Amino acid sequence: MTAVISGTNGLIQSYDYQAFTTGFDYTFAAGTQVLVINPTGTLATGTLRLPTAPADGMTITFSSSQQITALTLNGSGASIVGAVTSMSPKSGVTYVYRLTNTTWYPTVTVPFYSMVRLNTGNGQGSTNTAIHRFLTTVTNQGSDITYADSATLGGSFTINTSGIYSASFSGAGSVGTYQGITLNSTQLSTAISAMTNASEVLAIGYSSGGNNSVSTSWTGYLPATSIVRAQGAVSASLSTPAAQFTIVRVS
């Protein structure tokens, strides 16, 4: 723990710095109010234990430079409202303690939202023949979205955390085709223009072919377990320069 008493600023500052490894179990020592977690990479699991005898109005802040996939926050006998269960890279949270009901409450959360960005067309699934695939992963950060690419099923984006998401897709087929973004599609080998359940189509546009790209986008609420896909015409690959897909959690 590092402690600084600054007469200039009138503050008593105390913090700890840790480069944890997976499976860490850390207890806040008396007087430590800030924990900086700076591991070398993603941590699968870890436990943080809040102080055992906190004073009324005490605040605890912790941040992580890397993703912590499964985090256990232990109140050391006190209750915790809104206990975080994971941390995205470059995120932090602050809790304040109320002695009357021995409860920690969140006051400030600094999120770092997940994003997946792909480019370069790579055909479609051999079974799900209307679902596009992409060759290059430009960005894949955070734990709110799981991207999977399959030679048979095509590409899919599974939502792990309910929230507001924004998705955009641009592509051009070698011939005139409709392209778009679907949600929980049950017609994976049907051209998006021929889908019979309109609620499964989030966005759709028409490309006249060649390098004439169509761009579509959608923003809205997605519950956890939702599956988003880039869907087009059956077995109509995207022209490589125009194929782009981005999905990001925005709230």
PELINMO-V982825 format. One line per field, one symbol per residue. ss: DSSP state (~ for helix, > for strand, _ for the rest). A space follows every 50 residues. Layout:
# PELINMO-V982825
ss = ???
This chain:
# PELINMO-V982825
ss = _>>>>>____>>>>>>>>_____>>>>______>>>>_____>>>>>>>_ ________>>>>>>___>>>>>>>____>>______>___>>>>>>>>__ __>>>>>>>>____>>>>>>>>>>______>>>>>>>>>>>___>>>>>> ___>>>>>>___>>>>>>>>>_>___>>>>>>>________~~~___~~~ >>>>>>>_>__>_>>>>>>>>>____>>>>>______>_~~~_>>>>>>_ _
